[in-house]
Amino acid sequence: MSIDVSIQSPAQRWAGMITRYVLPLGWLALLTGMFWAWDRSLYHKLFYLLLAAPTLIVLILQPRQAKALFGNPLFIAFLVFSAYTLLSIAWSDTENSVGSLLKRPLYIAMVLLSAGLISLQSPSQLHQCVRLAALFAAVAAGGSLIYFLGWQAAEGGRLDGYGALYNPLLTAHVFGAFAAIWLATWFQTRGALNILALACLAVLGMAILATGSRTPLIGLAAALGWLLIVGDRRHGLIAMAAVALALVGVAVLYPEAITQRGVSYRPEIWMESLRQIGEHPWLGHGYDAPMTVIIPGLEQTLADPHNIELGVLYAGGVVGLVLWLVLYGLAMRFCWAYRQHPGVTLAATWLIFGFASGLTEGSAFMSRPKEHWFLIWMPMAVVYAQWLIHRAGKKPA
């Protein structure tokens, strides 16, 4: 039974207004800010101002919300993983201050909780924010692609991104995440010819290719595999045919795209990372412990294992990796149980994209807002929100 506005306390009214208007705006800023916040510090400030602080205020004004939010199994798993990760600072050689490291899981918690608060009050609102952000991302990708092709492609460079985006590999994470969202959107349409979804997917796909990164392609392949299992069979056959044609086209027109770069030293990087992990296999080297990977034949020295799961294993050992996989296992168990619901399918597609992409790139599993959040914590927050919606018996998106 809904509470009549006339009998709500001032605290409840303020909390409701913040949840309905400020938090969705914060989510839009988080999802799209990379494209228009021309300074990385501004992107962080927008997150603190529009999402983190308002979420904390709502929790203070409405402490009764905490039971549903904190009692969710997915959030409990996140808390356990975060607690262990922070405990591992005790044996870490990190160069950052303990205070700075303690804030990072708090930031992530605010993302999860903000998604939960929005969805409990208005189940479809977060879903709408994601859709709107995906449209904005496609437009931004198109603009970036036009500028790149007109002024930079002739120089032989790669699309590194604009705004707060500066690295082609990291920029590809963001483009890939929104491509996964549009892929799920297309699968959920009745007809195969959804012009908007196909156009946005095509633009984002071309932008990904312009970055030169193959990591999102692995993630999209995994996302497509999920959709082939749970989605419409007709869409699946069309998607498989399109992928086959694309592969043939690339092999014929640009064979060097497949043969020239090989596997980019990934096996050597992973083997050296595993060697270092073997020095402290059970508890790891500790959260934020520095890592140096030197590969014969590679001029530059690397600072991460180019695999998020290996990054978790390096920092937290086997214990940390088990807790990490429990988090994903709970998320996917819920997604499988509610796979018939469009909102859950989209969230799972995004989550699977991020997990698969993380197998070949990155290690920043717990950081301040950055590109890796598009692989890990944003999709996890959307899954968490969907779980809260279904647990509360509300009408899902």
URRA-V431258 format. One record per backbone hydrogen bond with DSSP energy under -0.5 kcal/mol. CO is the residue of the C=O (numbers start at 0). NH is the residue of the N-H. E is the energy in kcal/mol with one decimal. If there is no record, write none. Layout:
co=(CO | CO)
nh=(NH | NH)
e=(E | E)
This chain:
co=(3 | 4 | 8 | 9 | 10 | 11 | 12 | 13 | 14 | 15 | 16 | 16 | 17 | 17 | 20 | 21 | 22 | 23 | 24 | 25 | 26 | 27 | 28 | 31 | 31 | 32 | 32 | 33 | 33 | 35 | 38 | 39 | 40 | 41 | 42 | 43 | 44 | 45 | 46 | 46 | 47 | 50 | 51 | 52 | 53 | 54 | 55 | 56 | 57 | 59 | 61 | 62 | 63 | 63 | 64 | 65 | 66 | 68 | 71 | 72 | 73 | 74 | 75 | 76 | 77 | 78 | 79 | 80 | 81 | 82 | 83 | 84 | 85 | 86 | 87 | 88 | 96 | 97 | 98 | 99 | 100 | 100 | 101 | 102 | 103 | 104 | 105 | 106 | 107 | 108 | 109 | 110 | 111 | 112 | 113 | 114 | 115 | 116 | 117 | 121 | 121 | 123 | 124 | 125 | 126 | 127 | 128 | 129 | 130 | 131 | 132 | 133 | 134 | 135 | 136 | 137 | 138 | 139 | 140 | 141 | 142 | 143 | 144 | 145 | 146 | 146 | 147 | 147 | 151 | 151 | 152 | 157 | 161 | 166 | 167 | 168 | 169 | 170 | 171 | 172 | 173 | 174 | 175 | 176 | 177 | 178 | 179 | 180 | 181 | 182 | 183 | 185 | 191 | 192 | 193 | 194 | 195 | 196 | 197 | 198 | 199 | 200 | 201 | 202 | 203 | 204 | 205 | 206 | 207 | 207 | 207 | 208 | 209 | 213 | 214 | 214 | 215 | 216 | 217 | 218 | 219 | 220 | 221 | 222 | 223 | 224 | 225 | 226 | 231 | 232 | 233 | 234 | 235 | 236 | 237 | 238 | 239 | 240 | 241 | 242 | 243 | 244 | 245 | 246 | 247 | 248 | 249 | 253 | 254 | 254 | 255 | 260 | 262 | 264 | 265 | 266 | 267 | 268 | 269 | 270 | 271 | 272 | 273 | 275 | 275 | 276 | 277 | 279 | 280 | 281 | 285 | 291 | 292 | 292 | 294 | 296 | 301 | 306 | 307 | 308 | 309 | 310 | 311 | 312 | 313 | 314 | 315 | 316 | 317 | 318 | 319 | 320 | 321 | 322 | 323 | 324 | 325 | 326 | 327 | 328 | 329 | 330 | 331 | 332 | 333 | 335 | 337 | 340 | 341 | 342 | 343 | 344 | 345 | 346 | 347 | 348 | 349 | 350 | 351 | 352 | 353 | 355 | 356 | 357 | 360 | 361 | 362 | 369 | 370 | 371 | 371 | 372 | 375 | 376 | 377 | 378 | 379 | 380 | 381 | 382 | 383 | 384 | 385 | 386 | 387 | 388 | 389 | 393)
nh=(6 | 7 | 12 | 13 | 14 | 15 | 16 | 17 | 18 | 19 | 20 | 21 | 21 | 22 | 24 | 25 | 26 | 27 | 28 | 29 | 30 | 31 | 32 | 34 | 35 | 35 | 36 | 163 | 164 | 37 | 42 | 43 | 44 | 45 | 46 | 47 | 48 | 49 | 50 | 51 | 52 | 54 | 55 | 56 | 57 | 58 | 59 | 60 | 61 | 62 | 64 | 65 | 66 | 67 | 68 | 69 | 70 | 71 | 75 | 76 | 77 | 78 | 79 | 80 | 81 | 82 | 83 | 84 | 85 | 86 | 87 | 286 | 88 | 89 | 90 | 91 | 100 | 101 | 102 | 103 | 103 | 104 | 105 | 106 | 107 | 108 | 109 | 110 | 111 | 112 | 113 | 114 | 115 | 116 | 117 | 118 | 119 | 120 | 121 | 124 | 125 | 127 | 128 | 129 | 130 | 131 | 132 | 133 | 134 | 135 | 136 | 137 | 138 | 139 | 140 | 141 | 142 | 143 | 144 | 145 | 146 | 147 | 148 | 149 | 150 | 151 | 151 | 152 | 154 | 156 | 155 | 159 | 164 | 170 | 171 | 172 | 173 | 174 | 175 | 176 | 177 | 178 | 179 | 180 | 181 | 182 | 183 | 184 | 185 | 186 | 187 | 188 | 193 | 194 | 197 | 198 | 199 | 200 | 201 | 202 | 203 | 204 | 205 | 206 | 207 | 208 | 209 | 210 | 210 | 211 | 212 | 211 | 158 | 217 | 217 | 218 | 219 | 220 | 221 | 222 | 223 | 224 | 225 | 226 | 227 | 228 | 229 | 230 | 235 | 236 | 237 | 238 | 239 | 240 | 241 | 242 | 243 | 244 | 245 | 246 | 247 | 248 | 249 | 250 | 251 | 252 | 253 | 256 | 257 | 258 | 259 | 263 | 265 | 268 | 269 | 270 | 271 | 272 | 273 | 274 | 275 | 276 | 277 | 278 | 279 | 279 | 280 | 283 | 317 | 318 | 288 | 293 | 294 | 301 | 297 | 298 | 292 | 310 | 311 | 312 | 313 | 314 | 315 | 316 | 284 | 285 | 319 | 320 | 321 | 322 | 323 | 324 | 325 | 326 | 327 | 328 | 329 | 330 | 331 | 332 | 333 | 334 | 335 | 336 | 337 | 338 | 340 | 344 | 345 | 346 | 347 | 348 | 349 | 350 | 351 | 352 | 353 | 354 | 355 | 356 | 357 | 358 | 359 | 307 | 307 | 306 | 364 | 372 | 373 | 374 | 375 | 377 | 379 | 380 | 381 | 382 | 383 | 384 | 385 | 386 | 387 | 388 | 389 | 390 | 391 | 393 | 392 | 395)
e=(-1.4 | -1.2 | -2.3 | -2.6 | -2.4 | -2.4 | -2.3 | -2.4 | -2.4 | -2.2 | -2.4 | -0.7 | -0.8 | -2.5 | -1.0 | -2.5 | -2.3 | -2.3 | -2.3 | -2.3 | -2.6 | -2.5 | -2.3 | -2.1 | -0.7 | -0.6 | -3.1 | -2.1 | -0.7 | -1.0 | -1.7 | -1.8 | -2.2 | -2.5 | -1.7 | -2.4 | -2.8 | -2.7 | -1.7 | -2.6 | -2.4 | -2.0 | -2.0 | -2.2 | -2.4 | -2.1 | -1.7 | -2.5 | -2.5 | -0.5 | -1.7 | -1.5 | -0.9 | -0.5 | -2.0 | -3.4 | -1.3 | -0.6 | -2.4 | -2.4 | -1.9 | -2.5 | -2.4 | -2.4 | -2.7 | -2.7 | -2.3 | -2.4 | -2.7 | -2.1 | -1.9 | -0.5 | -1.4 | -1.9 | -1.3 | -1.5 | -1.8 | -2.4 | -1.1 | -0.7 | -0.6 | -0.7 | -0.6 | -2.2 | -1.9 | -2.4 | -2.0 | -1.5 | -2.2 | -3.0 | -2.4 | -1.9 | -2.0 | -2.8 | -2.4 | -2.1 | -2.2 | -1.6 | -3.0 | -2.0 | -0.6 | -2.0 | -2.1 | -2.3 | -2.1 | -2.6 | -2.6 | -2.2 | -1.8 | -2.3 | -2.7 | -1.8 | -1.9 | -2.8 | -2.7 | -2.2 | -2.4 | -2.6 | -2.5 | -2.3 | -2.3 | -2.5 | -2.8 | -2.0 | -2.1 | -0.5 | -2.3 | -2.8 | -1.5 | -1.0 | -1.9 | -0.8 | -1.5 | -3.2 | -1.8 | -0.8 | -1.2 | -2.3 | -2.7 | -2.1 | -1.8 | -2.0 | -2.2 | -1.6 | -2.2 | -2.2 | -2.2 | -2.2 | -2.5 | -2.0 | -1.3 | -1.2 | -1.1 | -0.9 | -2.6 | -2.7 | -2.6 | -2.4 | -2.3 | -2.5 | -2.5 | -2.2 | -2.4 | -2.2 | -2.3 | -2.1 | -2.0 | -1.2 | -0.6 | -0.7 | -0.8 | -0.8 | -2.3 | -1.4 | -0.5 | -1.9 | -2.9 | -1.9 | -2.0 | -2.5 | -2.6 | -2.0 | -2.0 | -2.2 | -2.4 | -1.1 | -2.3 | -2.7 | -1.9 | -2.3 | -2.1 | -2.6 | -2.4 | -2.1 | -2.4 | -2.5 | -2.3 | -2.3 | -2.3 | -2.5 | -2.2 | -2.6 | -2.5 | -2.4 | -2.0 | -2.9 | -2.1 | -1.6 | -1.5 | -2.2 | -2.1 | -1.8 | -2.1 | -2.6 | -2.9 | -2.3 | -2.2 | -2.2 | -2.7 | -1.9 | -1.9 | -2.5 | -2.1 | -1.2 | -0.5 | -1.3 | -0.6 | -1.2 | -2.1 | -2.0 | -1.8 | -0.6 | -0.5 | -2.5 | -2.2 | -0.6 | -3.0 | -2.1 | -2.2 | -2.3 | -2.7 | -2.1 | -3.3 | -1.8 | -3.3 | -2.3 | -1.9 | -2.3 | -2.4 | -2.0 | -2.2 | -2.6 | -2.0 | -1.7 | -1.7 | -2.8 | -2.6 | -1.8 | -2.6 | -2.1 | -2.1 | -2.3 | -2.4 | -2.0 | -1.9 | -1.2 | -1.9 | -2.4 | -2.5 | -2.0 | -2.8 | -2.3 | -2.2 | -2.4 | -2.9 | -2.3 | -2.3 | -2.4 | -2.6 | -2.5 | -2.1 | -1.2 | -1.6 | -3.2 | -0.6 | -1.4 | -2.2 | -1.7 | -1.7 | -1.1 | -1.8 | -2.8 | -1.7 | -2.1 | -1.9 | -2.2 | -2.5 | -2.4 | -2.1 | -2.3 | -2.2 | -2.2 | -2.3 | -2.3 | -2.1 | -2.2 | -0.5 | -0.6)
